[in-house]
Structures are given as C-alpha cells and as structure tokens.
Amino acid sequence: MKLAGKTAGAAAALGLAIAAAAMPVAAQEADFSDARLDSFVQAVIDIAELRQKYEVQMAEAGGEAEQQKLAEAFQSEAIAVVEAAPDLTVDQYVEIGQQATEDAELGARIREMLAARMDG
C-alpha cells in the first residue's frame, strides 16, 4: 500500500477511534510532549491495522447483528490499544485528535510523525 493510502487509513482510523471512544474532553489549549505524541501516533497506526482486520470481517458478516458485534469488538480493542500505550490515556488520545483537527500546526506535526513512522 502506498504511503498516502496508509496515512489516509491511519487518519480514518483516528476518526473512527475518536467517534468510538466518545469521551467528553474539555476543550483547552494543550502543548503535548513528544513522548505523548509518539504514543498517539503509534496508537493511530495500530488502530488503522485493527480497522483493516475488522473491515474484512464486516464485509463477510452474515447480517446486521453480526456487524454490530464486530463494531463493538473493534471499539473495545481500539480502546485497549490506547490504554496500553505509554504516556497516553483514552481522554488524552481523544483530546489530541480533537486538537489536531483544530490546530493546523499540531495536525501537520502529527502527519509528519505518521509519515516518518510509515517510511521507517
């Protein structure tokens, strides 16, 4: 898969994970450490891979009930990925994702980190 496709997939996973987590976070200006952003980026990548696995299963699902079960399983696993990340909570993950959509500089920084990680 091309880098652009991976980055788009990671960005889509980020959106899904944020929607899945649905945790309220106070809007505030935040300066995130490199370590926290690094954990965030790795979580985004891991969730993108997880999403790909579940997309295949969803396409093969036998009905709406099975799809719902898979969606719930994806949500649980995505949250577990974030909870296992060092120096990152689910609330912080959601906050970084929200800030990245509102702060062009932070968004660019995260995209650069994603691109560097996927190139390596």
Steps between C-alpha positions, in 0.01 A plus 500: 500500500628848420592744776206725411267206538650403833482857627140529384422169666664615821307826486177308444582273792563805712154629412341164576681465829404848609138436412514159664649630822239780521653633818432863590817704524530859611613719214824662594827611352749224550868456436556129463840345572690317229459178699123543521472583128720202418265274698202663326650439155577136580146452629361652178710258294401201714132594479529539121629143479224384730242682286623320189450165673147592604409642158564157347292332771220757460489437125462127567249543785175311467270778609443816696526329840839352411617837367393666827693240698808563287465878540484459878802269496693753289410778742616296800825402332568857382453629854728223631769606251487855635493387862811287440692792347765654726442857619149509348146463630182466297403856598839630386472304174162657430628845600803477270277387214262791558783751536663368181185585303487851648873583510663489155851496649423201724324322214803551275734379774297181543482439124880538479544253786261254329685531170840451668375195690351343187813565296713331764 
